Amino acid sequence: MARARPPQPPNSDPNWDRARVAFHTGAPEFVDALRLCTSAAALATFAETWWGDTRIEARRLLFAYLDRPFNAPRHEPLVKRLFKFADAAGDDAVMARFLAGFDRTIRRRRSTKEKYNYKKRAYDTFEVVSNPPDTVLSRQDNHYIGASFAQNREQFVAGKFLFSLQTRTYLRRRAWRYFRKLGRNKPERYVPAVCAVLKLYTDADVPDGLALLDNWGLVHVLFHHSPTIESKPTGWVVAKGGTLAKLQPDPMFRKLWLRGSEPIFDLLVNARSRPVSMWAVQMLRRNFPERLKQLTLDELLDWVVSPNSVLNEIALEVLETRGGLEAVTVEQWLTLTEEARPELLDRICDMVARNVKPDKVSFADAVKLAMQRPVPLARLGFAFLKGKKPRTPDEVAAVFGLRNAGADPLRVELVKWATVVLSERPEFDPLWVLEYLDSRFEEVREVGWEWLQTDARAREAPLVWQRLLESPYDNVRLRIIGMLEDRARDGTALTTFSPDRARFLWASVLLNVSRGARAKPFVVRQIIDRLSAHPDEAGDLLPIVAVALRSVRGPEFRAGLAGVAGFVARNPTRKPLVAAVFPELNWS
């Protein structure tokens, strides 16, 4: 025999007092507090109080509550009573939220099943559409309403809804019936009322074609008479031989929609779901084409950067075909390129290139565009830059910034252009080359090295080479070693560098374990030559020689040992120092 549960007084819910206080003060946190209440008796009593409250704050809180999913456990009495009150009172705004809210409570799922085919002696795979068991369990016992529920509330209500599937199916049909009666009995209210409904749907409500058909009221409003679909007791389905790709606007109460274009135009601009916006633009093109021709240039430019992708497409389509774009200022074009969605940049940049003369774009704006990561923007900025030259110190500094251009495919071209225009400057400074040789991008350093080799002013500047000795980048250090080896043949290898910087270069190459293997024999030879010419530097050079000999093999190793032995023979007083550095060698 089941044990009877003791009756629960209406005010025993610990969250109820907090919700009641927030309601009386009109605080926004009321909705969150109310959704935590699980006392069905208290919620049922509160429904009439809430509906009868004429304050603006009470109505605002009602809208906020109905905009949330219908999945707060034990809120069935509250939702049902509010729905009946709104239906009886003929409240279009509240019923709009109920229609959209109930439409969201049913989401069918596609799945695949297998059935054995005895004729083929194999399993056939086919797709089925089913309704998931997604009803919120609102039993009032310890398992659901106790501590476990409080700690794991989101787990219990995620992806679930109030009422059984049959009840939800009835409620969404009942909500749509309200608007159907409105169209028949009070046609002047129908279009404004359903427009308010259509603005409540978002892209999250229609992620795919099946979800579109699950919105019972939405499909009735937009496609009721379409031969592509048909209604069944369980919901809308695609008609035999039809596809959703063929779905065209065919609304219920079509004559009411054709009374004027402004409600449809308002939907196009303010709808939050793409299907509604697409429906609106198709209705306008079919029935009110002159309305789209009335769009002003400012409206079109605003639509280009709108979050509504349908407005983006309309605006670009019109702008690409109409004249008068010379009236758009450079600042307006640049604003478009900065604020538009990335997938629209190609088309926008093409329009800018066709309608903006390069001499109208300042040097700073061209560099700013060229520095952008999206390739269309960088390409547009580069096109503007090609006909310009830096004239002020600020513009020269901006050119240096191109070494950090964001568009990888264009970075090398931009840097090569920069080296050309900088080489032409009358105040050319050889140290400018270092701006590119010190870049964090390897391809920029490659261009910088090429510039160094081709420009005699930079190539013959001692200070440039001395600074390069401190480079942290392998592709620069190794090339300097190779350059020193080439110059060693004519005795000028170290004339450009101070001894300290040369030693730093040698040590950095030798200590690099993973790179520089080919350069290490050259380093050994250069150090031995320096040691022979400057025996007084033995204290600094011999430790580097020791590292060098341990880093090479074969002939280079033997040549290095011979060099050390020759140094001792020529400088016998240095033998103790050499013995200390090379304790493994036998000098007897």
Secondary structure as UniProt FT lines:
FT   TURN            10..11
FT   TURN            14..15
FT   HELIX           16..25
FT   TURN            28..29
FT   HELIX           30..35
FT   HELIX           40..52
FT   HELIX           56..67
FT   TURN            73..74
FT   HELIX           76..89
FT   HELIX           92..103
FT   TURN            104..105
FT   STRAND          109..117
FT   TURN            118..121
FT   STRAND          122..130
FT   HELIX           142..145
FT   HELIX           147..151
FT   HELIX           153..157
FT   TURN            158..159
FT   HELIX           165..185
FT   HELIX           187..198
FT   TURN            199..200
FT   HELIX           203..205
FT   HELIX           209..214
FT   HELIX           216..223
FT   TURN            224..225
FT   TURN            227..228
FT   STRAND          229..232
FT   TURN            233..234
FT   STRAND          235..238
FT   TURN            240..241
FT   HELIX           244..246
FT   TURN            252..253
FT   HELIX           254..257
FT   TURN            258..259
FT   HELIX           262..270
FT   HELIX           274..287
FT   HELIX           289..293
FT   HELIX           297..304
FT   HELIX           309..321
FT   HELIX           325..327
FT   HELIX           330..339
FT   HELIX           342..344
FT   HELIX           345..355
FT   HELIX           358..360
FT   HELIX           363..370
FT   HELIX           375..385
FT   TURN            386..387
FT   HELIX           393..400
FT   HELIX           401..404
FT   HELIX           408..423
FT   TURN            426..427
FT   TURN            430..431
FT   HELIX           432..437
FT   HELIX           442..454
FT   HELIX           456..459
FT   HELIX           462..468
FT   TURN            469..470
FT   HELIX           474..488
FT   TURN            489..491
FT   TURN            493..494
FT   HELIX           499..510
FT   TURN            517..519
FT   HELIX           520..533
FT   HELIX           535..537
FT   HELIX           538..549
FT   TURN            550..551
FT   HELIX           555..570
FT   HELIX           572..574
FT   HELIX           575..581
FT   TURN            583..584
//
